[in-house]
Structure formats: C-alpha cells, structure tokens
C-alpha cells in the first residue's frame, strides 16, 4: 500500500505561481508511475501530468506550457509547479500513484485546493 499526502495549495492571484508537493510513503518500491490530476467544480477529474520511474514525463495539452512535474527521490516527494496561474486552474489537485502491474492509478491523496483569483 502507498500513502500520498498533498500540500502547497492555496489562494493565488492570476499570474502567480505555486508548487504543489506530494509526499509518498509505504511500499514505495511498488510504484511504477506517479501523476497529478485536478477536478474543477462541476467538471470531471482530469490528468494533468505524469512521470514514470525512468523519468519520462507527459502532460495534458492544457498543461504543456505552464506545468512542470518533478520528483525528489531522496525525499520521496512529487512536485507540480504551476506558473502564470489562471482562474481556470482553480481546482482540487490530487496526486496519484500506479503500482507495478496495474493499469490504473490505484493510490490517491486527499487533494489540495488551488484557487486562482482574477
């Protein structure tokens, strides 16, 4: 089992930046990939960025220009840097992990709220 705890959300003005963190614990050796997702009010949850153990990254089209995903293996922490925040980035952001052999994200954090004011 993998436990994930997000932090770093908050209220930010448009144009600002935030770095979200996701601290992972538990059976970390089972993780094959990690990702960030977000869910805006009234919308479905969407994946914004992912990173696999080799370091390869992928991003949703909406995230390619302003989002950066990274990890610190020494700290067992995943990050999401969001620059030039826009009101449409307002959402709850979730961290997820996929364990080896699984095809879906099977561990989730509780989420952190990001609110961008115009």
C-alpha positions in Angstrom: 0.0 0.0 0.0 1.2 3.5 -0.8 0.1 6.6 1.1 0.1 10.0 -0.6 -0.3 13.4 1.1 -0.5 16.6 -1.0 0.3 20.1 0.2 1.0 23.5 -1.2 -2.4 24.6 -2.4 -3.9 28.0 -1.6 -5.3 31.2 -2.9 -3.2 32.9 -5.5 -3.7 35.8 -7.8 -3.8 35.2 -11.6 -0.2 35.3 -13.0 1.3 33.9 -9.8 2.9 30.5 -9.3 2.5 27.6 -6.9 4.4 24.4 -6.2 2.4 21.5 -5.0 4.0 18.7 -3.2 3.0 15.1 -2.7 4.8 13.1 0.0 4.7 9.4 -0.6 5.2 6.6 2.0 4.6 2.9 2.3 5.6 0.4 -0.3 7.4 2.8 -2.5 9.3 0.1 -4.3 6.0 -0.9 -5.9 5.4 2.4 -7.6 5.9 2.5 -11.4 4.5 5.9 -12.1 3.0 9.0 -10.4 0.8 11.7 -11.6 -1.1 14.9 -10.8 -4.8 15.3 -11.5 -7.3 18.0 -10.9 -11.0 18.4 -10.6 -12.7 21.7 -11.0 -16.2 22.4 -9.7 -18.8 20.7 -11.8 -16.2 19.0 -14.0 -14.7 15.6 -14.3 -11.3 14.8 -12.8 -8.5 15.2 -15.4 -4.9 14.1 -15.5 -2.6 17.0 -16.0 0.9 15.4 -15.8 2.6 12.1 -15.1 6.1 10.8 -14.6 7.3 7.2 -14.8 10.2 5.6 -13.0 12.5 6.1 -16.0 11.9 9.9 -15.7 9.8 10.2 -18.8 7.0 12.7 -18.4 3.8 13.5 -20.2 1.4 16.4 -19.9 -2.2 17.1 -20.9 -2.4 19.6 -23.7 -3.8 22.2 -21.2 -0.7 21.7 -19.0 2.2 21.6 -21.5 3.2 25.3 -21.4 2.8 26.2 -17.7 3.1 23.0 -15.7 6.2 21.2 -14.6 6.3 17.8 -12.9 9.3 16.6 -11.0 10.3 14.3 -8.2 12.9 14.2 -5.4 13.6 10.5 -4.8 15.6 11.3 -1.7 12.6 13.0 -0.1 10.0 10.6 -1.7 8.2 13.6 -2.9 6.5 14.5 -6.2 6.1 18.1 -7.2 3.9 20.1 -9.6 5.0 23.6 -10.4 2.3 25.8 -12.0 3.3 29.1 -13.5 1.3 32.0 -14.8 -1.8 30.7 -12.9 -5.2 31.4 -14.5 -8.6 31.4 -12.9 -9.4 28.2 -14.9 -6.7 26.4 -12.9 -8.9 26.6 -9.9 -9.5 23.0 -8.8 -8.7 20.4 -6.2 -5.3 18.9 -7.2 -4.7 15.2 -6.5 -1.6 13.1 -6.5 -1.8 9.5 -7.6 0.5 6.5 -7.9 0.3 3.4 -10.0 1.9 0.2 -8.8 3.8 -2.2 -11.0 1.5 -4.4 -13.0 -1.5 -2.2 -12.7 -3.1 -0.2 -15.5 -4.9 2.3 -13.4 -3.9 4.8 -10.7 -4.5 2.8 -7.6 -3.4 5.1 -4.8 -4.7 8.6 -4.3 -4.0 11.5 -2.0 -6.8 13.6 -0.3 -6.2 16.6 -2.6 -5.2 20.1 -2.1 -7.3 23.1 -3.1 -5.9 25.7 -5.6 -7.9 28.9 -6.0 -6.9 31.5 -8.5 -8.4 34.9 -8.3 -8.6 37.2 -11.3 
